[in-house]
């Protein structure tokens, strides 16, 4: 029996954010500086995350071949499109919103990888946890494609045709494509244990390090004045979007694995990547920085509520 009681879910969420709080205070106390944070982020993206992806995909070969891997990628694209639709509806209902590009980015792009992965690791175990890991990895294909095209266009206010898409070629995406190719060509059985075991050990570092980096990145954000546009964006991201996801699950009644991934991703705060993109492209947008920061703070309270509602809907609470 899957345990998704309120106390259990709240405990799992708090464990995740306590690790993030450690990264936050390490940066604020100058124990980790910008260079140290950049090094941790580089190791996370270029070493630990690829190892984690490879280990979990190769351990779930049957799941990938029998569950339609593309379903999760389509869910990822659907989440972005629904975020755009919600933003458009809000603009129609409230024409006073000025920062439309930034608003749309905050609502459409969620922290889709690291926090969901750690929550899954805290809530589940065994084959169910690994299946959820795989689903999240495959959803990240859509997230990366959308973030480095539409996301960049929204943050920089460029047209899509002017965005450099070379950033799509990154170690996690390369690892996903490579490992899926290995699996579909039946080569996974020929991987020697001398490679599998150290790769698994390195991949085991990814989850706590991810939250340390997220906490450090949140501490590095330069907050501006709280504006109504940002407040509305956070409300849409943390309340309107998850409510809509609950409605979709109630109507279509997908299986538990798909339902949980939809609900988890819909309830996530705005992507830290948006603030990093803002810093990288030197736009330093106050709405985006504040929206990312406050959506993470308040998601500590909203995420457990929506996961508990889902568990009640599916008779698991």
Secondary structure as UniProt FT lines:
FT   HELIX           6..28
FT   TURN            29..30
FT   HELIX           34..43
FT   HELIX           44..48
FT   HELIX           49..58
FT   HELIX           61..67
FT   TURN            68..69
FT   HELIX           70..93
FT   TURN            95..96
FT   HELIX           100..108
FT   TURN            112..113
FT   HELIX           114..123
FT   HELIX           126..146
FT   HELIX           147..151
FT   HELIX           152..156
FT   HELIX           160..162
FT   HELIX           165..168
FT   HELIX           171..184
FT   TURN            185..186
FT   HELIX           188..190
FT   HELIX           193..203
FT   TURN            204..205
FT   HELIX           206..220
FT   HELIX           228..235
FT   HELIX           236..240
FT   HELIX           241..252
FT   HELIX           256..267
FT   HELIX           272..280
FT   TURN            281..282
FT   HELIX           286..313
FT   TURN            314..315
//
